[in-house]
Amino acid sequence: MAISTKTRWPLFSLGVVAILISLGALIGSYTREIKSTDYIQQAREAAPWIFWGFGSAVAGTCLCSFGKGLYRTLGIWVGAALIMVWLLLGGTAV
């Protein structure tokens, strides 16, 4: 069953918004104020950033798969790169 064009572009647009949210979370996680020098406390403070950044990257990648042609490919590649970044950050922080 094919998805109509009326449904395809809003879903793809939501995917782009989710990827932008993930990029915003990535920037915010690096520019946030560090309140403690204790590494365990820093990891606890970083966990919500990682959770929301990773979740929005996964959602954005899935929703970008509804696009067409080059836009879909670009959205999936950017989303996959963000997923890898969040996995690397999550492995070192949490």
WOZI-V759570 format. One record per helix or strand. SS is the DSSP state (hx for helix, st for strand). FROM is the first residue (numbers start at 0). TO is the last residue. If there is no record, write none. Layout:
BEGIN
ss = {SS,SS}
from = {FROM,FROM}
to = {TO,TO}
END
This chain:
BEGIN
ss = {hx,hx,hx}
from = {4,38,68}
to = {30,63,92}
END
